[in-house]
Amino acid sequence: MLNKDDLINFENEIADCFNNKMIRAPIHLADGNEDQLIEIFQSIKQNDWIYCTWRSHYHALLKGVPSNEIKLAILDGRSITLCFDKQKMFSSAIVGGCIPIALGTALDLKNKKSNDKVWCFVGDMGANMGAFHEAVKYAENFDLPITFVIENNSKSVCTNTYEAWGTNKFNFELDNDKKVYKISDKVLYYYYVFDKWKHAGTNIRVQF
């Protein structure tokens, strides 16, 4: 298992590559959720499947994908669509794009009576989509081997998610003290502060 410094150092390296014009494609960097992800990945087994959003560098590292393979994929323009068959790790640049695929994988595993499991990571905006609520309901009612993880940084790219929905708190929130919470048998949640990396158009550009 990698430690917090390993994750941070990798993202710093990728940011340097981007600012040195070595990456000619969109990238999304992570920050502030190292502790939470390390805690969650302690429960993820080698044969488990993980599906992620476009901010998945940390997830790939913690799933066991060699850092040099991840870096090569990012340099090749696949930062926001990292997929590694061997490690059963997939990400999508489409908001909520992985949700139905993760659900289908979990259904297949149950039908095959497999001991493997699916982990589906979604952002706070994705967790407000109808597709997410439908998937959770189906997974709960049919007791599928899947855990959804809501990663709330209160942002949808440069938009404040709370302002976009006209609220101060979502129904999946307990509080915002940065701990990992179990919302239900199928849903985990954590909040984190993300403000290190600037997007295009916001001063120094280190990510899209």
Buried (B, 14 or more C-beta within 10 A) or exposed (E): EBEEEBBBEBBBEBBEBBEEEEBEBBBBBBBBBBBBBBEBBEEBEEEBBBBBBBBBBBBBBBBBBEBEBBBEBBBEEBBBBBBBEEBBBBBBBEBBBBBBBBBEBBBBBBEEEEEBBBBBBBBBBBBBBEBBBEBBEBBBEEEBBBBBBBBBBBBBBEEEBBEEEEEEEBEBBEEEEEEBBEBEEBBBBBBBEBEBBBBEEEEEEBBB
